[in-house]
């Protein structure tokens, strides 16, 4: 067996297809290099991929290197390796552009976290128009890649032209990679995870083509609870909030009260919130548009928590001058897959939807309309990602 065969067998053993796609070009390049160096022995003519003609002598073989990375361990800065595409003058340009999924890390006085950033093809234009950005906060045990696969938000980004930022919780900050929504330190503006995430968002917006007036935050479960917190601690940064299977602002002050809140029970007790009342059930005071999804058979985070998110938001709007005329309208429906739901919209006097709530009848603790490639997803719909995006883009710029 010559060295060419050895290399090709090694590539196949690694699960890489050497007969088509990018690895075909890599394999043929290795063959030519070894042959010219006298190391390859007899070589067979290059094989063509299905639907392609075999390359002829003198043709340029293009090798494209793309950034492919899993979830980086948060807390350890990772050196970015942007995608590199080398193309000869003889090669044809790609007919369609592709988005980029970048691995980065952010550090501030509040800590360090890894994140992934999705740039749609529209962001690659020069000069690129300022685009909206959606910040997606995963749930416990999830990662940026998992959440992106489950919500399919990157696919919507390609269609509608917006960036998607996926902060990742560090195992060193929470063994289950939950955002610490139940910690008093992480429910205030300065010093905790809200400050860390907000700083990350601002840094990305400063270096990418992001419209700072159209930044939105959404999350699932613990990520939804943190999204609600961000809406309260940084209302000037986020134009709207999306909460799927989450909890209201300041629903707990430690792990026991967090478990009680998730089960729909609020425990009265002393909480140590700097400069705030001792009652852990602090009201939300910032009127920020919010859309809520929650299954009424969610036994991980009871649906009453979603109802409380709505109640907090409506109370905040009611406290604002001129916002007392909010009117509610509800409709019931069913998806093609048989998922029943009730959608309630709370409209301002000018017709703008301030708060929208989806009650998913019979659904559990999972992202509605999600893709099976991700964890905690329910394929029966309705599509929470698309509905949240619709709600976000309908809001006036912050």
Secondary structure, 3 states (H helix, E strand, C coil): CCHHHHHHHHHHHCCCCCCCCHHHHHHHHHHHHHHHCCCCCCCCCCCCCCCCCCCCCCCCCCCEECCCCCCCCCCCCCCCCCCEECCCCCCCCCCCCCCEEEEEEEEECCEEEEEEEEECHHHHCCCCCCEEEEEEECCCCCCHHHHHHHHCHHHHHHHHCEEEEEECCCCCCCCCCCCCCCCHHHCCCCCCHHHHHHHHHHHHHHHCCEEEEEEEEEEECHHHHHHHHHHHHCCCCCCEEEEECCCCCCCCCCHHHHHHHHCCCCCCCECCCCCCCCECCCCCCCCCCEEEEEECCCCCCCHHHHHHHHHHHHHHHHCCCCCCCCEEEEEEEECCCCCEEEEEEEECCCCCEEEEEEEEECCCCCEECCCCCCCCEECCCCCHHHHHHHHHHHCCCC
